[in-house]
Amino acid sequence: MNTNSLTNLSRLIGIMARLRDPECGCEWDRAQTFATIAPYTIEEAYEVDDAIARDDMSALKEELGDLLFQVVFHARMAEEQGLFSFDDVAKTISDKMEARHPHVFGSESDEGQSREERWENAKAAERKSKGATSAMDGVALALPALMRAEKLQKRAARQGFDWPDPADAAEKVVEEIQELAEASSEKERAEEAGDLLFATVNVVRKHGVAPEEALRKANDKFERRFKGMERLAEGSFASLSLEEQEALWQAVKASERSEAS
């Protein structure tokens, strides 16, 4: 890191300190807490992802700055409470990265392990050192539900609790569909719907696909095709019959296949 980088980082930390100053800071920034800022932190992370998905490097630079500001914000609030500082945050992640890469920063060999195996073993050791008693400990509650389901399933799989192949997992999906159809109360339907989604994540995971990313792409595809139908309908889409709407859907799909070939 060059001198200018350090200067800019120090400047950002100083700006945050000024914004939180009890006497001359910003009223809104002074009023914030970890809990009130957390949603903005999550939002900024998604905006980073969006910039990457759009391959907009100018936006990525800006969004990474916004995300960095969130880290500085949290660190400043912690420093005010005597908990830790931004420097402590940087030291903690630096120590963690060096510890998780002993084959790079130390003298250990990778013992033929894959990157994922090595990484997960290191994280498991860290969790154990912090008092974890279950393989499920440490899977963040705030993760998107699909992503959290996948992580929980992977943790269980590393303990041997997993279907041998995708076909077995698929049978569970069929079972859950039937149980949802037979549910007799709102509470039971909600529970069975959750079981169905969880089982579906398992099937997707068994095929080596990230469920969160797969559904995101499916959302994008549906949105693109729906907008295509609206364009073909020239403003009268809602007044069409379901059969007419389906015909437009097939027309949009056929157009996409033609463009791709």
N, C-alpha and C positions, 0 to 999 in steps of 0.2 A: 504493500500500500504506500503510495507516494505522499509527499507532504501536503499537496493540495487536497487529496482524499481525506487525510486526517483533519485538515482545516475545515473542510465542508462538513464532516461528521461532527466535529466539535461545535461548529456553527449551529447545526440542527439541534444538538443537545441543549445549546444555550438558548435557542428560540423556544424550545419546549419549557425550559426553566422560567423564562420570562412570561410565557403564556400562563403558567401556573402560579406566578408570583401573587401572594395574598394581597398586596397593596396596589400594584400597577399592572397586573395581568389581565387576561380576558375572563369576563364573568362566566361565560359558557365553559371554557376549558377548566377553570378552577372548580366548577361544580361537578365535574365528571368523576366517576369511580371505575374500578376494574369492571364491574358488572355493566355499567352503562356504555363503556367503550367497547366491550367485547363484540357486540353485533357489528360495529363498524370495522373491527379487525377482520372478522369473517368476510364481510362484504368486500373489503379491499383484496383479500386473497382470491376471491372469485373474480374480481376485476382483472387481476394479474392473469388468471387462467383464461379469461375472455380475450385479453390482448394477444396472448400466445395463440389461441385458437384462430384468431383473425389474422395472424402473422403481421401484426402491427407493432413494429419494434419501437417506434416513437411513443406509442401508447404504453408499451411495456415498460419503457424507461420511467415514464410518469407514474404508472401504477406501482412499480417497485418502490418508488420514492414514497408514495402514499402508504404502502405496507410497512416500509421502514419507519415512517413517522409513527405508526401504531405501536411498534416495538418501543420506540423512544418514549411514547406517551405512557405506556404501562410501566416502563422502567423508572420514569420520573416519579410517578405516583408511589411506586414501591420505595424509592429512595427517600421521599418525603416522610414515609412511615418507618424509616430505619430498617427496611427489609433487605434490599439489595439495590445495586446501581446498574446502569447500562454496561459499565465495564465488567461487572460480575456476570451479567448475561452473556457477554462476549467470551469471557473466560470459561464459563460453564460449557458452552457449546463447543469451544475449541478443545477443551479437555475431553469432552464426549467423543468428538470426531477422531481425535488421536487414539483414544482407547478402543474405538470400534474398528480402527484400521491398523492393527498391530503389524500387519504384513507390509504396510507402507511407512508408518512412522516408528516401528520397532524392528525387532530382529526375528519375529515369529514368521513362520511360513503359513500359507493358507491351507495346508494339509489337504489339498484337493477339493476343498469345499466350494460350493457355488457362492456367488455374491450374496444371494438371499439367505442361504444357510448360515454363512458367517455373520451376516447382519442380525438375523433373528437370534442366533446364539448369544451375541453380544448384548442385545436388548433384553433377552431373558435373564442374563446374569445381572444386568443393571436393575431389573425389576425385583429380583430376588434380594439384592443388596439393600433395596428400599423397603423390604418387608412384605413383598407380594407372596401370597399363599396359594393363589389359584392361577391357572393358565389364562383365565379370563381377565385378570387384574390389569388395569392400565389401558384398556380399549376405551378411548374417549367417548363420553356420552354425547358430546356435541357434534360428532361426525354425522354427515348425511346418513340416513337410515340404511340405504343400500350398501354404502361403504362400510358401515359398522357391522352389518350382517356378514359381509365377506370376511372382515377381519376376525370376527368371532369364530366363524367357520374354519378359517385357516389355523387359528389357535387350537381349536378342537382337533383338526386333522393332524397337527404335529404331535398330538397325544394319542394318535391312532384311532380317534373317533371320527370316522368318515366313511362314506359309501365307496366301495371298490371302484366303481366306474359310473359314468354319466347315466347309463340306463337305469341303474338302481335309484339314483337321485330323481330321475324323471318319473319313476313309479310313485314316488312320494308326492310329486306334484299332482298327479292324477288323483291320488287319495285325498289330498287337501282340497282339490276342486269339488269332489263329492261331499266332503264334510262341510264346505261352505254352502253348497246347495241345500244341505239338510239342516243347516242351522235354523233354530226356531225363535231366536230372540235377537234384538239389536246387539246386545253385549256379546252373544255367542258368534254372531256374524262378524263383528269387529275382530274377535280373537281368531277366528278361522281365516279371515282375510289376511291377517298378519302372518299366520302360519303358511298360507299359500305363497305370499310374497317371499318369505324367508326360504321356503323350499325351492322357489324359482331361482333365487340368488345362488343356491347350492348347485343347481343344474348348470347355470351359466359359468360359475366358478370351476366346475369340474371339466368344462370345455376349454379352460385356460383363458377365459375372457373376463375382463374387469367389469362387473355389473354396472357400476356408476357410469363409466365411460360409455358402455353399450347403450344404456338408457338415454344418456345425453345425446348420443348420435341419433337414436330413434326419435327423440323429441324434435331434433333439428330437421330430420327427414319428414316427419309428419307435418311440421309447420311449413316447410317448403312446399310440400305437395298440396296442402290445404290452400295456401296462397295461390298456387297454380290453378286449382279448381275455381277459386274466386275470380281469377282473371279470365278464365274461359267462360264463366257464367256472366261476365260483364255486369256485375252488380245485382244479379237476381238469384244468387246461389240459395239463399234461405227459402225462397218460394218454390224451389224445385222439389220433386218427389225424391224419395230415397233411392229409387232405381235410377233416376236421372243424375243424382249426385254420384252414385257409384260408377256410372258410365264416365263421368268427368274424372273420377279418381283413376280409373283404368287408363284413360287418355293421357293423364299426366304421367303415370308410370311408364306407359309405352313411349312417351316423348323422352323421358329420362334415359330409358334403355337405348333409344335411337341415338341420342347425343353421346352416350358413353361408348358406343360401338364404332 
